[in-house]
Amino acid sequence: MHAPTFHILHPSQGTTLTAQADDLLRQINALEASGACRFDALLQARLYVTDAANQWGVLRQHALCERLMPTGVFSYIEQPPLHGAKVALLLWCAGGERHARRHGEASGHPYIILESDGVRYLWQHVRYEAAEAAQTAGAGAQMTEAFARCMQSLEAEHMRLADHCLRTWIYVRDIDCQYHDVVVARNEVFARQGLTKDTHYIASTGIEGASACVDALVAADFLSVQGAQASSVRYLTAPGYLNPTHEYGVAFERGTAIDLPGGRHYFISGTASIDHRGQCVHEGDVETQAGRLFMNIEQLLRDGGATLRDVRYFIVYLRDVADAPVIRRYMALRFPHVPFLLTLGRVCRPQWLIEVECVAVKET
């Protein structure tokens, strides 16, 4: 059984957008040639950009995107990488031996199915074009529509949001102003679908991010899984360190563990410097907040039988670009062998200066 592989790529040369995209293409071609990342097993490819409104038109015509878009698991988000380049790329290749890829469409909204060793992965990405954003005005309405598209795709594949959606990423333009409406809309969708504090929610990151359309207030990525044993799913908690999210009015799981081809996977939601009462701790000190949030992640992983040594990559979101040197140094010293992406992404509460998500895997 092949283990999954994860890669975070930064351009190593080039000062222009095109030159940096050229370098990323060179890197992914080298990964494929070496066998380190098989494109028939590609499960996720997300491109992070500094200025989507000006860059996406160029990038979508570039050979890099022409290489990745046919996989169906490609998405992009404006969340400026803070490693000194205009673009960065996250890749996830599934474990397992057999892979079959099929593009589907539900009510005009495309999605992708990848099958591996009896498990079906369904990916869908919602990025509103100008006309769609105009027809679906407001962050709450756009969030509701994004979930509706996800559920249409799931229904077309005889799947359900409550039973099969494993992970969501919700990107909100101007999160300080728009996040409340997004939360209300998601809560309403979940309540209608039987996702409650007494059943379960879905692991998620809700963070500032934008698409190329300036009128789009929401973008979203959805990962659903069918075929994994339901008995293997565990929703991770750390009650001595983190409170349940419903206590402050939001609906997501802190983390989810599930057996997938290649090992037990742990999807840790965006995690901040929060205590067991739901309060921000260490206000104003980004490095101390980092220490607390990694303690929280460590406890969530422990609940599922994993440790920080099992983490395959981190995505680190910063509210203030001036904090980048401090956190870059912190990550390099504490996690010298774990790939990480440092991005500019405001967290949903202003006092949280940093948030981190990650994926861990214990190989079978």
C-alpha positions as a Markdown table, in Angstrom:
| # | Residue | x | y | z |
|---|---|---|---|---|
| 1 | Met | 0.0 | 0.0 | 0.0 |
| 2 | His | 1.5 | 3.3 | -1.1 |
| 3 | Ala | 1.5 | 6.1 | 1.5 |
| 4 | Pro | 0.0 | 9.5 | 0.6 |
| 5 | Thr | 2.5 | 12.2 | -0.3 |
| 6 | Phe | 2.2 | 16.0 | 0.3 |
| 7 | His | 4.2 | 18.7 | -1.2 |
| 8 | Ile | 4.4 | 22.5 | -0.7 |
| 9 | Leu | 6.2 | 24.2 | -3.6 |
| 10 | His | 7.7 | 27.7 | -3.6 |
| 11 | Pro | 9.3 | 29.2 | -6.7 |
| 12 | Ser | 13.1 | 29.0 | -6.3 |
| 13 | Gln | 13.7 | 31.4 | -9.2 |
| 14 | Gly | 12.1 | 34.2 | -11.2 |
| 15 | Thr | 10.9 | 37.6 | -10.2 |
| 16 | Thr | 7.9 | 37.9 | -12.5 |
| 17 | Leu | 4.6 | 36.0 | -12.2 |
| 18 | Thr | 5.2 | 34.0 | -15.4 |
| 19 | Ala | 8.8 | 33.1 | -14.4 |
| 20 | Gln | 7.6 | 31.9 | -11.0 |
| 21 | Ala | 4.8 | 29.8 | -12.6 |
| 22 | Asp | 7.4 | 28.4 | -15.0 |
| 23 | Asp | 9.5 | 27.3 | -12.0 |
| 24 | Leu | 6.5 | 25.6 | -10.2 |
| 25 | Leu | 5.8 | 23.7 | -13.4 |
| 26 | Arg | 9.4 | 22.6 | -13.6 |
| 27 | Gln | 9.1 | 21.4 | -10.0 |
| 28 | Ile | 5.9 | 19.4 | -10.5 |
| 29 | Asn | 7.3 | 17.8 | -13.6 |
| 30 | Ala | 10.4 | 16.8 | -11.7 |
| 31 | Leu | 8.2 | 15.3 | -8.9 |
| 32 | Glu | 6.2 | 13.3 | -11.4 |
| 33 | Ala | 9.3 | 12.1 | -13.2 |
| 34 | Ser | 10.8 | 10.9 | -9.9 |
| 35 | Gly | 7.6 | 9.1 | -8.9 |
| 36 | Ala | 7.2 | 11.3 | -5.8 |
| 37 | Cys | 3.8 | 12.7 | -7.1 |
| 38 | Arg | 1.8 | 10.6 | -9.5 |
| 39 | Phe | -0.7 | 12.7 | -11.3 |
| 40 | Asp | -3.1 | 9.8 | -11.7 |
| 41 | Ala | -3.3 | 9.8 | -7.9 |
| 42 | Leu | -3.5 | 13.6 | -7.4 |
| 43 | Leu | -6.1 | 14.4 | -4.8 |
| 44 | Gln | -5.6 | 18.1 | -4.3 |
| 45 | Ala | -3.8 | 21.0 | -6.0 |
| 46 | Arg | -4.3 | 24.4 | -4.6 |
| 47 | Leu | -2.5 | 27.5 | -5.9 |
| 48 | Tyr | -2.0 | 30.4 | -3.6 |
| 49 | Val | -1.6 | 33.8 | -5.2 |
| 50 | Thr | -0.9 | 37.4 | -4.0 |
| 51 | Asp | -3.4 | 39.2 | -6.3 |
| 52 | Ala | -6.1 | 37.1 | -7.9 |
| 53 | Ala | -7.9 | 39.9 | -9.7 |
| 54 | Asn | -4.7 | 40.8 | -11.7 |
| 55 | Gln | -3.0 | 37.4 | -11.8 |
| 56 | Trp | -5.7 | 34.8 | -12.5 |
| 57 | Gly | -6.3 | 35.8 | -16.1 |
| 58 | Val | -2.6 | 35.3 | -16.8 |
| 59 | Leu | -2.2 | 32.1 | -14.7 |
| 60 | Arg | -5.2 | 30.3 | -16.2 |
| 61 | Gln | -3.5 | 30.5 | -19.6 |
| 62 | His | -0.2 | 29.4 | -18.3 |
| 63 | Ala | 1.2 | 25.9 | -18.9 |
| 64 | Leu | 1.2 | 25.3 | -15.1 |
| 65 | Cys | -2.6 | 25.6 | -14.8 |
| 66 | Glu | -3.1 | 23.9 | -18.1 |
| 67 | Arg | -1.2 | 21.0 | -16.6 |
| 68 | Leu | -3.2 | 21.0 | -13.3 |
| 69 | Met | -6.7 | 22.0 | -14.4 |
| 70 | Pro | -7.6 | 18.7 | -16.2 |
| 71 | Thr | -7.1 | 16.8 | -13.0 |
| 72 | Gly | -10.3 | 18.3 | -11.7 |
| 73 | Val | -8.8 | 18.8 | -8.2 |
| 74 | Phe | -7.2 | 22.1 | -8.9 |
| 75 | Ser | -8.3 | 25.4 | -7.2 |
| 76 | Tyr | -6.7 | 28.7 | -6.5 |
| 77 | Ile | -7.2 | 31.3 | -3.8 |
| 78 | Glu | -5.9 | 34.8 | -3.2 |
| 79 | Gln | -4.0 | 34.4 | 0.1 |
| 80 | Pro | -0.6 | 36.0 | -0.4 |
| 81 | Pro | 2.3 | 33.6 | 0.3 |
| 82 | Leu | 4.8 | 35.1 | 2.7 |
| 83 | His | 7.9 | 33.3 | 1.5 |
| 84 | Gly | 8.8 | 36.1 | -0.9 |
| 85 | Ala | 7.0 | 35.0 | -4.1 |
| 86 | Lys | 3.8 | 35.7 | -5.9 |
| 87 | Val | 2.6 | 32.1 | -5.9 |
| 88 | Ala | 2.9 | 28.8 | -4.0 |
| 89 | Leu | 1.4 | 25.4 | -4.6 |
| 90 | Leu | 0.0 | 22.6 | -2.3 |
| 91 | Leu | -0.2 | 19.1 | -3.7 |
| 92 | Trp | -1.7 | 15.9 | -2.2 |
| 93 | Cys | -1.3 | 12.6 | -3.9 |
| 94 | Ala | -3.4 | 9.7 | -2.6 |
| 95 | Gly | -2.0 | 6.4 | -1.3 |
| 96 | Gly | -3.3 | 3.1 | -2.7 |
| 97 | Glu | -2.6 | 1.2 | -5.9 |
| 98 | Arg | -5.5 | 1.7 | -8.2 |
| 99 | His | -6.9 | 5.0 | -9.4 |
| 100 | Ala | -9.7 | 6.0 | -11.7 |
| 101 | Arg | -10.6 | 9.6 | -12.4 |
| 102 | Arg | -14.0 | 10.7 | -13.6 |
| 103 | His | -15.4 | 14.2 | -14.2 |
| 104 | Gly | -19.0 | 14.7 | -13.2 |
| 105 | Glu | -21.5 | 17.6 | -13.4 |
| 106 | Ala | -24.5 | 18.4 | -11.3 |
| 107 | Ser | -26.9 | 21.1 | -12.5 |
| 108 | Gly | -24.1 | 22.7 | -14.5 |
| 109 | His | -21.5 | 22.7 | -11.7 |
| 110 | Pro | -18.5 | 20.4 | -12.4 |
| 111 | Tyr | -16.9 | 18.1 | -9.8 |
| 112 | Ile | -14.4 | 15.3 | -9.8 |
| 113 | Ile | -14.5 | 11.7 | -8.6 |
| 114 | Leu | -11.3 | 9.8 | -7.9 |
| 115 | Glu | -11.4 | 6.2 | -6.9 |
| 116 | Ser | -8.6 | 4.5 | -5.0 |
| 117 | Asp | -8.7 | 1.0 | -3.4 |
| 118 | Gly | -12.5 | 1.1 | -2.9 |
| 119 | Val | -12.6 | 4.6 | -1.6 |
| 120 | Arg | -14.2 | 7.4 | -3.7 |
| 121 | Tyr | -13.1 | 11.0 | -3.2 |
| 122 | Leu | -15.3 | 13.8 | -4.5 |
| 123 | Trp | -13.9 | 17.3 | -4.9 |
| 124 | Gln | -15.8 | 20.4 | -5.7 |
| 125 | His | -14.6 | 24.0 | -5.8 |
| 126 | Val | -16.8 | 27.0 | -5.8 |
| 127 | Arg | -15.4 | 30.2 | -7.4 |
| 128 | Tyr | -18.1 | 32.7 | -8.4 |
| 129 | Glu | -17.8 | 34.4 | -11.7 |
| 130 | Ala | -19.1 | 38.0 | -12.0 |
| 131 | Ala | -22.6 | 37.2 | -13.2 |
| 132 | Glu | -23.0 | 34.5 | -10.6 |
| 133 | Ala | -21.9 | 36.8 | -7.8 |
| 134 | Ala | -24.3 | 39.5 | -9.0 |
| 135 | Gln | -27.2 | 37.0 | -8.9 |
| 136 | Thr | -26.2 | 35.8 | -5.4 |
| 137 | Ala | -25.6 | 39.0 | -3.5 |
| 138 | Gly | -24.3 | 38.9 | 0.0 |
| 139 | Ala | -21.9 | 36.6 | 1.8 |
| 140 | Gly | -24.7 | 34.6 | 3.5 |
| 141 | Ala | -26.5 | 33.9 | 0.2 |
| 142 | Gln | -23.2 | 33.0 | -1.5 |
| 143 | Met | -22.4 | 30.6 | 1.3 |
| 144 | Thr | -25.8 | 28.9 | 1.1 |
| 145 | Glu | -25.4 | 28.6 | -2.7 |
| 146 | Ala | -21.9 | 27.0 | -2.3 |
| 147 | Phe | -23.3 | 24.3 | 0.0 |
| 148 | Ala | -26.2 | 23.8 | -2.4 |
| 149 | Arg | -23.8 | 23.1 | -5.2 |
| 150 | Cys | -21.8 | 20.7 | -3.0 |
| 151 | Met | -25.0 | 18.8 | -2.1 |
| 152 | Gln | -26.2 | 18.6 | -5.7 |
| 153 | Ser | -22.9 | 16.9 | -6.6 |
| 154 | Leu | -23.1 | 14.6 | -3.6 |
| 155 | Glu | -26.7 | 13.6 | -4.5 |
| 156 | Ala | -25.7 | 12.9 | -8.1 |
| 157 | Glu | -23.2 | 10.4 | -6.7 |
| 158 | His | -25.6 | 8.9 | -4.1 |
| 159 | Met | -23.8 | 10.6 | -1.2 |
| 160 | Arg | -24.9 | 13.0 | 1.6 |
| 161 | Leu | -23.4 | 16.0 | 3.2 |
| 162 | Ala | -23.9 | 14.6 | 6.7 |
| 163 | Asp | -22.5 | 11.2 | 5.9 |
| 164 | His | -19.7 | 11.8 | 3.4 |
| 165 | Cys | -18.4 | 15.4 | 3.5 |
| 166 | Leu | -15.1 | 15.2 | 5.3 |
| 167 | Arg | -13.5 | 18.6 | 5.0 |
| 168 | Thr | -14.4 | 22.1 | 3.9 |
| 169 | Trp | -12.3 | 25.3 | 3.3 |
| 170 | Ile | -14.4 | 28.5 | 3.4 |
| 171 | Tyr | -12.7 | 31.7 | 2.2 |
| 172 | Val | -14.3 | 35.0 | 3.0 |
| 173 | Arg | -13.4 | 38.4 | 1.5 |
| 174 | Asp | -13.2 | 41.0 | 4.2 |
| 175 | Ile | -13.8 | 38.5 | 7.0 |
| 176 | Asp | -14.0 | 41.1 | 9.7 |
| 177 | Cys | -17.3 | 42.3 | 8.1 |
| 178 | Gln | -18.6 | 39.2 | 6.3 |
| 179 | Tyr | -17.9 | 36.3 | 8.6 |
| 180 | His | -21.1 | 36.6 | 10.7 |
| 181 | Asp | -23.4 | 36.2 | 7.7 |
| 182 | Val | -21.3 | 33.2 | 6.5 |
| 183 | Val | -21.6 | 31.5 | 9.9 |
| 184 | Val | -25.4 | 32.0 | 10.1 |
| 185 | Ala | -25.8 | 30.6 | 6.6 |
| 186 | Arg | -23.7 | 27.5 | 7.3 |
| 187 | Asn | -25.5 | 26.9 | 10.6 |
| 188 | Glu | -28.8 | 27.0 | 8.8 |
| 189 | Val | -27.6 | 24.6 | 6.1 |
| 190 | Phe | -26.3 | 22.2 | 8.7 |
| 191 | Ala | -29.4 | 22.3 | 10.8 |
| 192 | Arg | -31.5 | 21.3 | 7.8 |
| 193 | Gln | -29.1 | 18.5 | 7.0 |
| 194 | Gly | -29.2 | 17.0 | 10.5 |
| 195 | Leu | -25.7 | 18.2 | 11.4 |
| 196 | Thr | -26.0 | 19.4 | 15.1 |
| 197 | Lys | -24.0 | 19.5 | 18.3 |
| 198 | Asp | -25.6 | 16.1 | 19.1 |
| 199 | Thr | -24.5 | 14.4 | 15.9 |
| 200 | His | -21.4 | 15.9 | 14.4 |
| 201 | Tyr | -20.2 | 18.8 | 12.2 |
| 202 | Ile | -17.4 | 18.9 | 9.5 |
| 203 | Ala | -13.8 | 19.7 | 9.9 |
| 204 | Ser | -13.2 | 23.2 | 8.4 |
| 205 | Thr | -11.1 | 26.2 | 8.0 |
| 206 | Gly | -12.9 | 29.6 | 7.7 |
| 207 | Ile | -10.4 | 32.3 | 6.9 |
| 208 | Glu | -10.0 | 35.4 | 4.8 |
| 209 | Gly | -9.3 | 34.7 | 1.1 |
| 210 | Ala | -10.6 | 35.9 | -2.2 |
| 211 | Ser | -11.1 | 34.9 | -5.8 |
| 212 | Ala | -10.5 | 36.9 | -9.0 |
| 213 | Cys | -14.1 | 38.2 | -9.0 |
| 214 | Val | -14.2 | 41.3 | -6.8 |
| 215 | Asp | -17.9 | 40.8 | -6.2 |
| 216 | Ala | -17.5 | 37.3 | -4.8 |
| 217 | Leu | -17.5 | 37.4 | -1.0 |
| 218 | Val | -17.2 | 33.7 | -0.6 |
| 219 | Ala | -15.1 | 30.9 | -2.2 |
| 220 | Ala | -15.2 | 27.3 | -1.0 |
| 221 | Asp | -13.6 | 23.9 | -1.4 |
| 222 | Phe | -15.3 | 20.6 | -0.4 |
| 223 | Leu | -13.8 | 17.1 | 0.1 |
| 224 | Ser | -16.2 | 14.2 | 0.5 |
| 225 | Val | -15.3 | 10.5 | 0.9 |
| 226 | Gln | -17.3 | 7.4 | 0.3 |
| 227 | Gly | -16.2 | 3.8 | 1.0 |
| 228 | Ala | -14.2 | 4.3 | 4.1 |
| 229 | Gln | -15.6 | 2.4 | 7.1 |
| 230 | Ala | -17.9 | 4.7 | 9.1 |
| 231 | Ser | -16.6 | 3.0 | 12.3 |
| 232 | Ser | -13.1 | 4.4 | 11.6 |
| 233 | Val | -14.3 | 8.0 | 11.7 |
| 234 | Arg | -13.5 | 9.9 | 15.0 |
| 235 | Tyr | -14.2 | 13.5 | 15.7 |
| 236 | Leu | -11.3 | 14.9 | 17.7 |
| 237 | Thr | -11.7 | 16.8 | 20.9 |
| 238 | Ala | -9.5 | 18.2 | 23.6 |
| 239 | Pro | -11.9 | 19.4 | 26.3 |
| 240 | Gly | -9.2 | 20.5 | 28.7 |
| 241 | Tyr | -7.7 | 22.8 | 26.1 |
| 242 | Leu | -10.5 | 23.7 | 23.6 |
| 243 | Asn | -14.2 | 24.0 | 24.0 |
| 244 | Pro | -16.8 | 22.7 | 21.6 |
| 245 | Thr | -17.3 | 25.2 | 18.7 |
| 246 | His | -21.1 | 25.3 | 19.2 |
| 247 | Glu | -20.6 | 27.1 | 22.5 |
| 248 | Tyr | -19.6 | 30.3 | 20.6 |
| 249 | Gly | -22.1 | 29.9 | 17.8 |
| 250 | Val | -20.2 | 28.2 | 15.0 |
| 251 | Ala | -20.5 | 24.7 | 13.5 |
| 252 | Phe | -17.4 | 22.8 | 12.7 |
| 253 | Glu | -15.3 | 19.9 | 14.1 |
| 254 | Arg | -11.9 | 20.7 | 15.6 |
| 255 | Gly | -10.6 | 17.7 | 13.7 |
| 256 | Thr | -11.5 | 14.4 | 12.1 |
| 257 | Ala | -9.6 | 11.2 | 11.9 |
| 258 | Ile | -10.5 | 8.5 | 9.3 |
| 259 | Asp | -8.9 | 5.4 | 7.8 |
| 260 | Leu | -8.0 | 6.0 | 4.1 |
| 261 | Pro | -5.7 | 4.1 | 1.7 |
| 262 | Gly | -2.2 | 4.5 | 3.0 |
| 263 | Gly | -3.0 | 5.1 | 6.6 |
| 264 | Arg | -5.1 | 6.9 | 9.2 |
| 265 | His | -5.5 | 10.5 | 8.2 |
| 266 | Tyr | -6.1 | 13.4 | 10.6 |
| 267 | Phe | -7.6 | 16.6 | 9.2 |
| 268 | Ile | -7.1 | 19.3 | 11.8 |
| 269 | Ser | -9.3 | 22.4 | 11.3 |
| 270 | Gly | -8.0 | 25.9 | 11.5 |
| 271 | Thr | -6.8 | 26.2 | 15.1 |
| 272 | Ala | -6.0 | 29.3 | 17.0 |
| 273 | Ser | -4.8 | 30.4 | 20.5 |
| 274 | Ile | -8.0 | 29.5 | 22.3 |
| 275 | Asp | -8.7 | 28.0 | 25.7 |
| 276 | His | -11.3 | 25.6 | 27.1 |
| 277 | Arg | -13.8 | 28.4 | 27.6 |
| 278 | Gly | -13.5 | 29.6 | 24.0 |
| 279 | Gln | -11.5 | 32.7 | 24.9 |
| 280 | Cys | -8.5 | 34.0 | 23.0 |
| 281 | Val | -5.3 | 33.8 | 25.1 |
| 282 | His | -2.0 | 35.7 | 24.8 |
| 283 | Glu | -3.6 | 38.7 | 23.0 |
| 284 | Gly | -1.1 | 40.8 | 21.1 |
| 285 | Asp | 1.8 | 38.2 | 21.2 |
| 286 | Val | 1.9 | 36.2 | 18.0 |
| 287 | Glu | 4.7 | 33.9 | 19.1 |
| 288 | Thr | 3.1 | 32.9 | 22.3 |
| 289 | Gln | -0.2 | 32.5 | 20.5 |
| 290 | Ala | 1.6 | 30.1 | 18.2 |
| 291 | Gly | 2.8 | 28.1 | 21.2 |
| 292 | Arg | -0.7 | 27.8 | 22.5 |
| 293 | Leu | -2.3 | 26.8 | 19.2 |
| 294 | Phe | 0.3 | 24.0 | 18.6 |
| 295 | Met | -0.5 | 22.8 | 22.1 |
| 296 | Asn | -4.1 | 22.6 | 21.1 |
| 297 | Ile | -3.3 | 20.8 | 17.8 |
| 298 | Glu | -1.1 | 18.3 | 19.8 |
| 299 | Gln | -4.0 | 17.5 | 22.1 |
| 300 | Leu | -6.4 | 17.0 | 19.2 |
| 301 | Leu | -4.0 | 14.6 | 17.5 |
| 302 | Arg | -3.4 | 12.8 | 20.8 |
| 303 | Asp | -7.2 | 12.2 | 21.1 |
| 304 | Gly | -6.9 | 10.2 | 17.8 |
| 305 | Gly | -3.7 | 8.4 | 18.7 |
| 306 | Ala | -1.3 | 10.6 | 16.7 |
| 307 | Thr | 1.3 | 13.2 | 17.5 |
| 308 | Leu | 2.9 | 16.2 | 16.0 |
| 309 | Arg | 5.5 | 13.9 | 14.5 |
| 310 | Asp | 2.8 | 12.5 | 12.2 |
| 311 | Val | 2.0 | 15.9 | 10.6 |
| 312 | Arg | 2.7 | 16.0 | 6.9 |
| 313 | Tyr | 2.3 | 19.8 | 6.4 |
| 314 | Phe | 1.1 | 23.0 | 8.0 |
| 315 | Ile | -0.8 | 25.9 | 6.5 |
| 316 | Val | -0.1 | 29.0 | 8.7 |
| 317 | Tyr | -2.3 | 32.0 | 8.4 |
| 318 | Leu | -1.2 | 35.4 | 9.7 |
| 319 | Arg | -3.3 | 38.5 | 10.3 |
| 320 | Asp | -0.3 | 40.9 | 10.2 |
| 321 | Val | 2.4 | 40.6 | 7.5 |
| 322 | Ala | 4.9 | 42.1 | 10.0 |
| 323 | Asp | 4.7 | 38.9 | 12.0 |
| 324 | Ala | 6.0 | 36.8 | 9.2 |
| 325 | Pro | 9.7 | 36.8 | 10.1 |
| 326 | Val | 8.9 | 35.8 | 13.7 |
| 327 | Ile | 6.7 | 32.9 | 12.7 |
| 328 | Arg | 8.9 | 31.8 | 9.9 |
| 329 | Arg | 11.8 | 31.5 | 12.4 |
| 330 | Tyr | 9.5 | 29.7 | 14.9 |
| 331 | Met | 8.4 | 27.1 | 12.3 |
| 332 | Ala | 11.9 | 26.5 | 11.1 |
| 333 | Leu | 13.2 | 25.9 | 14.6 |
| 334 | Arg | 10.3 | 23.8 | 16.0 |
| 335 | Phe | 9.3 | 21.9 | 12.8 |
| 336 | Pro | 12.5 | 21.8 | 10.7 |
| 337 | His | 11.4 | 18.7 | 8.7 |
| 338 | Val | 7.8 | 19.5 | 8.1 |
| 339 | Pro | 6.8 | 21.5 | 5.0 |
| 340 | Phe | 4.7 | 24.6 | 5.8 |
| 341 | Leu | 3.1 | 27.4 | 3.8 |
| 342 | Leu | 3.0 | 30.9 | 5.5 |
| 343 | Thr | 0.2 | 33.0 | 4.1 |
| 344 | Leu | -1.5 | 36.3 | 4.8 |
| 345 | Gly | -5.1 | 35.4 | 5.9 |
| 346 | Arg | -7.0 | 37.2 | 8.6 |
| 347 | Val | -8.6 | 34.9 | 11.2 |
| 348 | Cys | -12.3 | 35.2 | 12.0 |
| 349 | Arg | -11.6 | 37.1 | 15.3 |
| 350 | Pro | -9.4 | 40.2 | 15.2 |
| 351 | Gln | -7.6 | 39.2 | 18.4 |
| 352 | Trp | -6.3 | 36.0 | 16.9 |
| 353 | Leu | -3.0 | 36.9 | 15.2 |
| 354 | Ile | -2.4 | 33.4 | 13.8 |
| 355 | Glu | -4.2 | 30.2 | 12.8 |
| 356 | Val | -2.9 | 26.9 | 11.6 |
| 357 | Glu | -4.4 | 23.9 | 9.9 |
| 358 | Cys | -2.7 | 20.6 | 9.1 |
| 359 | Val | -2.9 | 17.0 | 7.9 |
| 360 | Ala | -1.3 | 14.1 | 9.7 |
| 361 | Val | -1.0 | 10.5 | 8.6 |
| 362 | Lys | -0.1 | 7.3 | 10.5 |
| 363 | Glu | 0.9 | 4.8 | 7.9 |
| 364 | Thr | -0.5 | 1.3 | 8.0 |
